Amino acid sequence: VRDRIIPDVNGDGIYKADIILEAIIEKETEKKKLFHWIDQVNKTALLATNTSSILLENLAEELANPERLVGIHFFNPVNKMP
């Protein structure tokens, strides 16, 4: 499974991805811009966001198929966070 997980900071493989996990800064405008661009390049991948505070409905507003956006929040163990 690890061989199929590809970190892709530049987005070179987005067109062929089955699942795309976004983990950029926690700014709604930036996440919306990223998802808009991804939506132009890949129309079928499951889109996952690492947001903890932005409504998924807001991020999905401009997607052709908003139902393909899911939330998947991950972080360091709580007891290790400041």
N, C-alpha and C positions, 0 to 999 in steps of 0.2 A: 504494500500500500504506500509506503514512504516513497517508492520510486515514481509513483504517479502524482505526488504532491510537488508542485513546481512553484517556488517563490518567483514572482514575476514583477519586480518593481517598475519596469518600463512598460508593462502591458503588451509585450510582443506576442504572447500566446493567447490573448483574450479571445481571439476569433475562433479558436478550437477548443476552448475550455468547456467542461460540463458543469462545473461549479466555480464560482468566483467569490472569494471572500475578501471584502474590503476592510481595511484596518488603518485608515488615514486619520488625520486630526478630527477632533470632535466639533466640527463646524458644519452646520446644515448646508450652507451654500456650497462648500467644497465637496461634500458627499453627493449633493444633487448634480453638480457638474460632472463628477466622476461617473455616476450612474447613467447620466445622459449620454456620455461618450461611450460607455460600455454598451448601452442599448443600441447604439448605431452600428457597433461592430459585431455583436453577438446577440441574436434574437431568442436563443433557446436556453442558455445556461441558467441554472439556479443562481440567484444573486443573494449573497449573505452580507449583512453589515454587522460590524462590531460596535455599533452605537449602544450607549447605555442611557442616553437622555433625549434622543431625537425620535419623534414619532415615526414609525415605519410608513404610515399613511402619507406623511409629508415627503419622505424620500421617494416614495413610489409614484407621486403625482404625475410625473412626466414620462413614466415608462410605458411602452406600448402594451405590455402585459404586467401590470403591477402585482398580480398574484404570484409572480415568481420571486419576489423579494421576501426574505426572511431575516429575522434578527438572531444573531448568535454571539452573545456577549461573553468574552473571556478576559480574564485578568489574572494577575498574580494572586496567590492565596491571600485571603483577607488578613490573616494574622501576620503577614509579611508587609502589608501596605501601611504607609504612614497615616 
